[in-house]
């Protein structure tokens, strides 16, 4: 077998080799292209290709069904049978799986299952790269330096099972991060974007916005820690709510371990979390944020299961008009908790706010802080979902509707659930790149939020 072997043929051959009671095979073909730059000049670029094969074997026993998972890259013809056998051995050694369920069946085959994988190449930057060159020239003339990178990947996933599933999904993922610095490196500003194909990102416009932010930072104001009216931009809102979704498992909530646990037992489904009529939702068909319409699981976790591979994923309202509607479940944890089946989505949208832009929200701010982004977010207390983290690349003072300067960075202590509960205004929802989680989660849309008392717990020395 070579890299030219068709992925669906690899899936079929692995299933043929299986001697287990059940088998799931995931073949993933990925291609990627990237550009990197520093000091207003390109530094590196590259294109990669790769293949990963995951075999999940299930073995029935008197005490239940066990599962074994083995994942390897660059699998050759000689490696395929040992890989299948290794998965079977892992299943026999594992003992009964707590989350065991019948393998998913009855899902129609993807029409493109036998077609070649989708690919990207450096051509994806065909229009973007010249515009980036213009941004370099503009920045150089304006006395600032641009740093950053552009990344594009396409992953074609082929899923086959002994229960008859033959599914395929192509996932493009693009990210752009642009950082502008003053030549003395005392001022820094950041902008990011998520994209499917780089036709909808404009580095010249991004540079112009960064230049304005660097201009704001020419005046410096030192402020102490405390609670401030704060405008959180969409990227910061997305970072907080992604962590909230990752912490929204129904099983943990039902067992009393999370912020979504009801005192005395059960979950908080049905409770009002936000006074604003906000909706937090996932939808595989969301325009511009499309993602896999079926479960792709390489391992089992608290609310995910390898037995659910291929299970259809539809739209889910996690919060509707401020009220908690749903928590994350697998088929197994749904049975434990009584919460309907709802696998975690690969996109997240917060909407239901107003139509005003962040700039328009600034004009109505008497005195407060305008953030650029958050980073180094970590959990402090799962019972309240208290998070801590830092501001970065620009915290600005707003006075009488205008940005009047930059202030020092802060460490914050906040729960995203509390932030939703205290927000007094939500702006226009727009696609955004979550800066902290962009290596794992890129498909998000959110509005800016106005929080009257955001907790800046200490001063940070970062730029």
SULDA-V54264 format. One record per backbone hydrogen bond with DSSP energy under -1.0 kcal/mol. NH is the residue of the N-H (numbers start at 1). CO is the residue of the C=O. If there is no record, write none. Layout:
nh & co
NH & CO
NH & CO
This chain:
nh & co
5 & 2
10 & 6
11 & 7
12 & 8
13 & 9
14 & 10
15 & 11
16 & 12
17 & 13
18 & 14
21 & 58
22 & 58
24 & 56
25 & 160
26 & 54
27 & 158
28 & 52
29 & 156
30 & 50
31 & 154
32 & 48
33 & 152
34 & 46
35 & 150
36 & 44
37 & 148
38 & 41
40 & 146
43 & 36
44 & 36
46 & 34
48 & 32
50 & 30
52 & 28
53 & 72
54 & 26
55 & 70
56 & 24
57 & 68
58 & 22
59 & 66
61 & 64
66 & 59
68 & 57
70 & 55
72 & 53
74 & 51
80 & 76
83 & 79
84 & 80
85 & 81
86 & 82
87 & 83
88 & 84
89 & 85
90 & 86
91 & 87
92 & 88
93 & 89
97 & 65
100 & 97
110 & 166
113 & 110
115 & 112
124 & 121
125 & 122
126 & 123
129 & 125
131 & 127
132 & 128
133 & 129
134 & 130
135 & 131
136 & 132
137 & 133
138 & 134
139 & 135
140 & 136
141 & 137
142 & 138
143 & 140
144 & 139
145 & 181
147 & 179
148 & 37
149 & 177
150 & 35
151 & 175
152 & 33
153 & 173
154 & 31
155 & 171
156 & 29
157 & 169
158 & 27
159 & 167
160 & 25
161 & 165
162 & 23
164 & 161
167 & 159
169 & 157
171 & 155
173 & 153
174 & 195
175 & 151
176 & 193
177 & 149
178 & 191
179 & 147
180 & 189
181 & 145
182 & 187
185 & 182
189 & 180
191 & 178
193 & 176
195 & 174
206 & 202
207 & 203
208 & 204
209 & 205
210 & 206
211 & 207
212 & 208
213 & 209
214 & 210
215 & 211
216 & 212
217 & 213
218 & 215
219 & 216
221 & 406
226 & 456
228 & 454
230 & 451
231 & 369
232 & 449
237 & 233
238 & 234
239 & 235
240 & 236
241 & 237
242 & 238
243 & 239
244 & 240
245 & 241
246 & 242
247 & 243
248 & 245
250 & 328
253 & 249
254 & 250
255 & 251
256 & 253
257 & 252
261 & 258
262 & 266
265 & 262
268 & 260
270 & 324
271 & 268
273 & 322
274 & 322
278 & 276
279 & 351
280 & 319
281 & 349
282 & 316
286 & 283
289 & 286
291 & 284
295 & 311
301 & 304
308 & 305
309 & 306
310 & 295
311 & 308
313 & 293
316 & 282
318 & 280
319 & 280
320 & 323
322 & 278
323 & 320
324 & 271
325 & 318
326 & 318
328 & 248
329 & 342
334 & 330
335 & 331
336 & 332
337 & 333
338 & 334
348 & 443
349 & 281
350 & 445
351 & 279
354 & 426
361 & 357
362 & 358
363 & 359
365 & 362
368 & 398
369 & 229
370 & 396
371 & 231
375 & 390
378 & 388
380 & 386
381 & 386
385 & 381
386 & 381
387 & 414
388 & 378
389 & 412
390 & 375
391 & 410
392 & 373
396 & 370
397 & 405
398 & 368
399 & 402
400 & 366
401 & 365
402 & 399
404 & 397
406 & 219
407 & 395
411 & 458
412 & 389
413 & 455
414 & 387
419 & 415
420 & 416
421 & 417
422 & 418
423 & 419
424 & 450
427 & 448
428 & 356
430 & 446
432 & 444
440 & 437
441 & 437
444 & 442
445 & 348
446 & 430
449 & 232
450 & 425
451 & 230
454 & 228
456 & 226
456 & 454
457 & 411
457 & 455
458 & 411
460 & 409
